[in-house]
Amino acid sequence: MSSRLAVISIIIENPDAVETVNRLLHDASKYIIGRMGVPYREKKISLISVALDAPQDVISALSGSIGHLNGVSSKTAYSNIITECEENGK
């Protein structure tokens, strides 16, 4: 199976969705390289950037699941570099 590098950008405008977003990211934690969250308190939103090394279907499913939440939007940028997954699941 092949693996791709990607970055998912997430904007959370609904504070009730934070717990669900965090659960979805936790479920994909074995693929996450790094994560940066920025709370923008004046606007009452959160901005999250997640770097992943995962199969494309995992990345697409995660981004889609997050983007379908009420008050949450997500966009994904993919690297053109595709590698074979290592035996440890990445």
C-alpha positions, 0 to 999 in steps of 0.5 A: 500500500502506498503512503502520501504526505498531506496537511489538513487545515481545519477551522472550527467555528462551532465549539461543540465540535471540538471534542469530536474533532479531537476524537477523530484526530486521536483515532488517526494518531498513528499517521499524524506527524505533527499538529498545531492548534491556534485558538483565536479567542477574539473570533471564537474559532480554532485553527488546526493544522495537521501533518500526516503520512498515511494512505490516501484513503485514510487522509481523505476519510479523515478530512471528509469526516471532519469537514462534515461536522456542523460548524467545521471546515477542512481542506487538504493539500497533498504532496506529490511524493508517494512512498510504500508504507512501512511495516509499522503501519505508516 
